[in-house]
Amino acid sequence: MDSLSADIFIIPTIALMIAVGLFILFYTRSDDKHSYNHFVMYVLIISMLMNSVWELAHSPFYYEHRYDWQHISICLLASLADTVMVFILLFLFGLIYKDIFWIRNLSIGRVVILLLVGAIGAIIGEMWHTSRGDWLYADSMPLIPIVGVGLLPVLQFALLPLIIFIVSRKLSNRKTFVTIK
C-alpha cells in the first residue's frame, strides 16, 4: 500500500464511535469513576505500545515494506485502529458479563471465547482489507489455509487483547471493581 484512501477509515471511524459510546456508558454507570478511568488509561497506553511493537515487528511480512517514515506512520495508524478494536472487545465483553473488570474472573472458557472472537474478527478484517487491496502480503507471510489470510495479524488480535487486559488489570491494582447497575 503506497497511500491511504478515505474509505479505509470508514470501519475504524464507526468502531471509534461505538467505543466512545461504550466508554461513556460504563463511565456513567460506574461506582468508582477514578478506578474506571485508571484502568481504561492503562488499557489505552499498553494497547498502543504493544500493538505498535507488533505492527512494526511484523511489517516486513507485507509487500514492499520499508522502515521509512511513510510505512512507520501507517504501522502507527494501524496500531491506533487496533487499540480501538481492543476497546470494542473490552466493552462488549463488559456488557456481556455485566462487569467492565470481567478479566478479574478469567476462566478457561472466557479465555477461549476472547481468543476466538479476536481471531475471527482479525480473519474477517484481513479478508476485507486484502480483497480491497489495502495491503498485500509478502511471500514470507505464513498464511492460514482455507481463508488465505496472514497468520501474524490473526495471532496479534487473538493474543494481544488478552495480554493487554491482564497487564492493565495488574497495573491498575484496584481492589474494587465496577459493575453495570
Beta strands, then each sheet from edge to edge (+ up, - down):
end
